[in-house]
């Protein structure tokens, strides 16, 4: 596991495309995440292959610097079921760039069972409460074109 670099951009874009129901970002967005936000993003490489098995993007919101927002989690089908997503998130929280973080936040649609299982599992492992609230609603914020995004807020974290 390591911070991403710009040359990872195309592989990350392909990985996300193979991980429905994730929203596809533009290739340019992924490049910015790999460069401007490299310290708050992580890739997991396939052993010896140089391919990317996992990706987590995130950042510390300027309006809430004690939180770490997980933007996107993608794990290749071949690497699923081994706890990789949780290990990547924990590795991000262990970085110096996450010093002082007290809460992990993310948004998830109601039907994304894999993401809910990940974040509920992390909350249990950390023995931290998980609060759920609607953040961006289908009609109000997406004009009916996207499901409501529910915010999950875990914390305070045990660190």
C-alpha positions as protocol buffer text, in pm:
chain_id: "A"
residue {
  index: 1
  type: UNK
  ca { x: 0 y: 0 z: 0 }
}
residue {
  index: 2
  type: UNK
  ca { x: 129 y: 344 z: -91 }
}
residue {
  index: 3
  type: UNK
  ca { x: 27 y: 697 z: -184 }
}
residue {
  index: 4
  type: UNK
  ca { x: -83 y: 727 z: -546 }
}
residue {
  index: 5
  type: UNK
  ca { x: 117 y: 901 z: -819 }
}
residue {
  index: 6
  type: UNK
  ca { x: -8 y: 1062 z: -1140 }
}
residue {
  index: 7
  type: UNK
  ca { x: 78 y: 757 z: -1351 }
}
residue {
  index: 8
  type: UNK
  ca { x: -172 y: 555 z: -1142 }
}
residue {
  index: 9
  type: UNK
  ca { x: -458 y: 767 z: -1277 }
}
residue {
  index: 10
  type: UNK
  ca { x: -558 y: 545 z: -1572 }
}
residue {
  index: 11
  type: UNK
  ca { x: -548 y: 228 z: -1359 }
}
residue {
  index: 12
  type: UNK
  ca { x: -760 y: 392 z: -1091 }
}
residue {
  index: 13
  type: UNK
  ca { x: -1012 y: 509 z: -1349 }
}
residue {
  index: 14
  type: UNK
  ca { x: -1036 y: 151 z: -1486 }
}
residue {
  index: 15
  type: UNK
  ca { x: -1069 y: 2 z: -1137 }
}
residue {
  index: 16
  type: UNK
  ca { x: -1355 y: 237 z: -1046 }
}
residue {
  index: 17
  type: UNK
  ca { x: -1530 y: 151 z: -1374 }
}
residue {
  index: 18
  type: UNK
  ca { x: -1520 y: -218 z: -1272 }
}
residue {
  index: 19
  type: UNK
  ca { x: -1669 y: -148 z: -928 }
}
residue {
  index: 20
  type: UNK
  ca { x: -2038 y: -67 z: -966 }
}
residue {
  index: 21
  type: UNK
  ca { x: -2229 y: 106 z: -814 }
}
residue {
  index: 22
  type: UNK
  ca { x: -1944 y: 357 z: -771 }
}
residue {
  index: 23
  type: UNK
  ca { x: -1989 y: 687 z: -950 }
}
residue {
  index: 24
  type: UNK
  ca { x: -1724 y: 732 z: -1217 }
}
residue {
  index: 25
  type: UNK
  ca { x: -1514 y: 1044 z: -1173 }
}
residue {
  index: 26
  type: UNK
  ca { x: -1345 y: 1207 z: -1467 }
}
residue {
  index: 27
  type: UNK
  ca { x: -992 y: 1089 z: -1542 }
}
residue {
  index: 28
  type: UNK
  ca { x: -883 y: 1444 z: -1460 }
}
residue {
  index: 29
  type: UNK
  ca { x: -1046 y: 1424 z: -1115 }
}
residue {
  index: 30
  type: UNK
  ca { x: -860 y: 1099 z: -1048 }
}
residue {
  index: 31
  type: UNK
  ca { x: -532 y: 1264 z: -1154 }
}
residue {
  index: 32
  type: UNK
  ca { x: -592 y: 1551 z: -913 }
}
residue {
  index: 33
  type: UNK
  ca { x: -660 y: 1303 z: -636 }
}
residue {
  index: 34
  type: UNK
  ca { x: -333 y: 1122 z: -721 }
}
residue {
  index: 35
  type: UNK
  ca { x: -134 y: 1446 z: -704 }
}
residue {
  index: 36
  type: UNK
  ca { x: -299 y: 1722 z: -498 }
}
residue {
  index: 37
  type: UNK
  ca { x: -455 y: 1474 z: -252 }
}
residue {
  index: 38
  type: UNK
  ca { x: -192 y: 1196 z: -259 }
}
residue {
  index: 39
  type: UNK
  ca { x: -137 y: 1209 z: 116 }
}
residue {
  index: 40
  type: UNK
  ca { x: -505 y: 1140 z: 180 }
}
residue {
  index: 41
  type: UNK
  ca { x: -545 y: 870 z: -85 }
}
residue {
  index: 42
  type: UNK
  ca { x: -400 y: 520 z: -106 }
}
residue {
  index: 43
  type: UNK
  ca { x: -353 y: 244 z: -360 }
}
residue {
  index: 44
  type: UNK
  ca { x: -294 y: -125 z: -295 }
}
residue {
  index: 45
  type: UNK
  ca { x: -93 y: -300 z: -561 }
}
residue {
  index: 46
  type: UNK
  ca { x: -122 y: -661 z: -678 }
}
residue {
  index: 47
  type: UNK
  ca { x: 180 y: -852 z: -556 }
}
residue {
  index: 48
  type: UNK
  ca { x: 447 y: -827 z: -823 }
}
residue {
  index: 49
  type: UNK
  ca { x: 206 y: -736 z: -1100 }
}
residue {
  index: 50
  type: UNK
  ca { x: 216 y: -358 z: -1065 }
}
residue {
  index: 51
  type: UNK
  ca { x: -162 y: -352 z: -1110 }
}
residue {
  index: 52
  type: UNK
  ca { x: -389 y: -177 z: -864 }
}
residue {
  index: 53
  type: UNK
  ca { x: -609 y: -399 z: -647 }
}
residue {
  index: 54
  type: UNK
  ca { x: -753 y: -124 z: -430 }
}
residue {
  index: 55
  type: UNK
  ca { x: -807 y: 250 z: -407 }
}
residue {
  index: 56
  type: UNK
  ca { x: -936 y: 479 z: -134 }
}
residue {
  index: 57
  type: UNK
  ca { x: -969 y: 852 z: -189 }
}
residue {
  index: 58
  type: UNK
  ca { x: -1034 y: 1097 z: 88 }
}
residue {
  index: 59
  type: UNK
  ca { x: -949 y: 1431 z: 243 }
}
residue {
  index: 60
  type: UNK
  ca { x: -988 y: 1643 z: 555 }
}
residue {
  index: 61
  type: UNK
  ca { x: -1276 y: 1885 z: 495 }
}
residue {
  index: 62
  type: UNK
  ca { x: -1161 y: 2245 z: 553 }
}
residue {
  index: 63
  type: UNK
  ca { x: -1487 y: 2309 z: 743 }
}
residue {
  index: 64
  type: UNK
  ca { x: -1429 y: 2006 z: 970 }
}
residue {
  index: 65
  type: UNK
  ca { x: -1051 y: 1945 z: 996 }
}
residue {
  index: 66
  type: UNK
  ca { x: -1085 y: 1693 z: 1279 }
}
residue {
  index: 67
  type: UNK
  ca { x: -1267 y: 1460 z: 1039 }
}
residue {
  index: 68
  type: UNK
  ca { x: -1139 y: 1246 z: 755 }
}
residue {
  index: 69
  type: UNK
  ca { x: -1385 y: 1213 z: 466 }
}
residue {
  index: 70
  type: UNK
  ca { x: -1366 y: 887 z: 269 }
}
residue {
  index: 71
  type: UNK
  ca { x: -1473 y: 982 z: -82 }
}
residue {
  index: 72
  type: UNK
  ca { x: -1443 y: 654 z: -267 }
}
residue {
  index: 73
  type: UNK
  ca { x: -1343 y: 295 z: -195 }
}
residue {
  index: 74
  type: UNK
  ca { x: -1276 y: 54 z: -481 }
}
residue {
  index: 75
  type: UNK
  ca { x: -1142 y: -300 z: -455 }
}
residue {
  index: 76
  type: UNK
  ca { x: -1093 y: -523 z: -760 }
}
residue {
  index: 77
  type: UNK
  ca { x: -1320 y: -829 z: -770 }
}
residue {
  index: 78
  type: UNK
  ca { x: -1017 y: -1059 z: -731 }
}
residue {
  index: 79
  type: UNK
  ca { x: -908 y: -884 z: -409 }
}
residue {
  index: 80
  type: UNK
  ca { x: -1245 y: -870 z: -234 }
}
residue {
  index: 81
  type: UNK
  ca { x: -1327 y: -1060 z: 81 }
}
residue {
  index: 82
  type: UNK
  ca { x: -985 y: -1018 z: 246 }
}
residue {
  index: 83
  type: UNK
  ca { x: -1040 y: -697 z: 443 }
}
residue {
  index: 84
  type: UNK
  ca { x: -834 y: -484 z: 204 }
}
residue {
  index: 85
  type: UNK
  ca { x: -1067 y: -182 z: 213 }
}
residue {
  index: 86
  type: UNK
  ca { x: -1057 y: -161 z: 592 }
}
residue {
  index: 87
  type: UNK
  ca { x: -680 y: -201 z: 600 }
}
residue {
  index: 88
  type: UNK
  ca { x: -639 y: 80 z: 345 }
}
residue {
  index: 89
  type: UNK
  ca { x: -860 y: 314 z: 550 }
}
residue {
  index: 90
  type: UNK
  ca { x: -668 y: 231 z: 868 }
}
residue {
  index: 91
  type: UNK
  ca { x: -338 y: 291 z: 686 }
}
residue {
  index: 92
  type: UNK
  ca { x: -464 y: 634 z: 578 }
}
residue {
  index: 93
  type: UNK
  ca { x: -562 y: 720 z: 935 }
}
residue {
  index: 94
  type: UNK
  ca { x: -214 y: 616 z: 1054 }
}
residue {
  index: 95
  type: UNK
  ca { x: -40 y: 865 z: 823 }
}
residue {
  index: 96
  type: UNK
  ca { x: 103 y: 1190 z: 964 }
}
residue {
  index: 97
  type: UNK
  ca { x: -144 y: 1379 z: 740 }
}
residue {
  index: 98
  type: UNK
  ca { x: -427 y: 1238 z: 955 }
}
residue {
  index: 99
  type: UNK
  ca { x: -283 y: 1350 z: 1289 }
}
residue {
  index: 100
  type: UNK
  ca { x: -559 y: 1495 z: 1505 }
}
residue {
  index: 101
  type: UNK
  ca { x: -845 y: 1323 z: 1319 }
}
residue {
  index: 102
  type: UNK
  ca { x: -1119 y: 1227 z: 1564 }
}
residue {
  index: 103
  type: UNK
  ca { x: -1395 y: 1114 z: 1324 }
}
residue {
  index: 104
  type: UNK
  ca { x: -1427 y: 928 z: 995 }
}
residue {
  index: 105
  type: UNK
  ca { x: -1709 y: 1042 z: 768 }
}
residue {
  index: 106
  type: UNK
  ca { x: -1837 y: 922 z: 433 }
}
residue {
  index: 107
  type: UNK
  ca { x: -2155 y: 918 z: 227 }
}
residue {
  index: 108
  type: UNK
  ca { x: -2326 y: 603 z: 104 }
}
residue {
  index: 109
  type: UNK
  ca { x: -2650 y: 533 z: -79 }
}
residue {
  index: 110
  type: UNK
  ca { x: -2900 y: 321 z: 113 }
}
residue {
  index: 111
  type: UNK
  ca { x: -2865 y: 24 z: -123 }
}
residue {
  index: 112
  type: UNK
  ca { x: -2482 y: 2 z: -120 }
}
residue {
  index: 113
  type: UNK
  ca { x: -2464 y: -299 z: 112 }
}
residue {
  index: 114
  type: UNK
  ca { x: -2089 y: -353 z: 66 }
}
residue {
  index: 115
  type: UNK
  ca { x: -2006 y: 1 z: 179 }
}
residue {
  index: 116
  type: UNK
  ca { x: -2242 y: -14 z: 477 }
}
residue {
  index: 117
  type: UNK
  ca { x: -2085 y: -345 z: 580 }
}
residue {
  index: 118
  type: UNK
  ca { x: -1737 y: -188 z: 556 }
}
residue {
  index: 119
  type: UNK
  ca { x: -1816 y: 120 z: 765 }
}
residue {
  index: 120
  type: UNK
  ca { x: -2034 y: -62 z: 1018 }
}
residue {
  index: 121
  type: UNK
  ca { x: -1753 y: -318 z: 1054 }
}
residue {
  index: 122
  type: UNK
  ca { x: -1495 y: -45 z: 1113 }
}
residue {
  index: 123
  type: UNK
  ca { x: -1717 y: 116 z: 1377 }
}
residue {
  index: 124
  type: UNK
  ca { x: -1748 y: -220 z: 1556 }
}
residue {
  index: 125
  type: UNK
  ca { x: -1373 y: -289 z: 1531 }
}
residue {
  index: 126
  type: UNK
  ca { x: -1295 y: 56 z: 1672 }
}
residue {
  index: 127
  type: UNK
  ca { x: -1577 y: 32 z: 1930 }
}
residue {
  index: 128
  type: UNK
  ca { x: -1693 y: 372 z: 1807 }
}
residue {
  index: 129
  type: UNK
  ca { x: -2049 y: 491 z: 1743 }
}
residue {
  index: 130
  type: UNK
  ca { x: -2176 y: 533 z: 1387 }
}
residue {
  index: 131
  type: UNK
  ca { x: -2434 y: 806 z: 1329 }
}
residue {
  index: 132
  type: UNK
  ca { x: -2634 y: 807 z: 1006 }
}
residue {
  index: 133
  type: UNK
  ca { x: -2815 y: 1108 z: 855 }
}
residue {
  index: 134
  type: UNK
  ca { x: -2933 y: 1215 z: 510 }
}
residue {
  index: 135
  type: UNK
  ca { x: -2680 y: 1457 z: 363 }
}
residue {
  index: 136
  type: UNK
  ca { x: -2770 y: 1498 z: -6 }
}
residue {
  index: 137
  type: UNK
  ca { x: -3129 y: 1407 z: -85 }
}
residue {
  index: 138
  type: UNK
  ca { x: -3261 y: 1261 z: -411 }
}
residue {
  index: 139
  type: UNK
  ca { x: -3506 y: 1537 z: -495 }
}
residue {
  index: 140
  type: UNK
  ca { x: -3355 y: 1837 z: -318 }
}
residue {
  index: 141
  type: UNK
  ca { x: -2992 y: 1794 z: -426 }
}
residue {
  index: 142
  type: UNK
  ca { x: -2996 y: 1554 z: -723 }
}
residue {
  index: 143
  type: UNK
  ca { x: -3322 y: 1660 z: -896 }
}
residue {
  index: 144
  type: UNK
  ca { x: -3434 y: 1297 z: -879 }
}
residue {
  index: 145
  type: UNK
  ca { x: -3135 y: 1171 z: -1081 }
}
residue {
  index: 146
  type: UNK
  ca { x: -2941 y: 1004 z: -797 }
}
residue {
  index: 147
  type: UNK
  ca { x: -3028 y: 821 z: -478 }
}
residue {
  index: 148
  type: UNK
  ca { x: -3001 y: 1002 z: -145 }
}
residue {
  index: 149
  type: UNK
  ca { x: -2647 y: 1001 z: -5 }
}
residue {
  index: 150
  type: UNK
  ca { x: -2648 y: 916 z: 365 }
}
residue {
  index: 151
  type: UNK
  ca { x: -2365 y: 1044 z: 578 }
}
residue {
  index: 152
  type: UNK
  ca { x: -2204 y: 794 z: 811 }
}
residue {
  index: 153
  type: UNK
  ca { x: -2001 y: 954 z: 1089 }
}
residue {
  index: 154
  type: UNK
  ca { x: -1785 y: 726 z: 1303 }
}
residue {
  index: 155
  type: UNK
  ca { x: -1624 y: 849 z: 1617 }
}
residue {
  index: 156
  type: UNK
  ca { x: -1470 y: 954 z: 1828 }
}
residue {
  index: 157
  type: UNK
  ca { x: -1197 y: 725 z: 1696 }
}
residue {
  index: 158
  type: UNK
  ca { x: -988 y: 525 z: 1942 }
}
residue {
  index: 159
  type: UNK
  ca { x: -659 y: 690 z: 1840 }
}
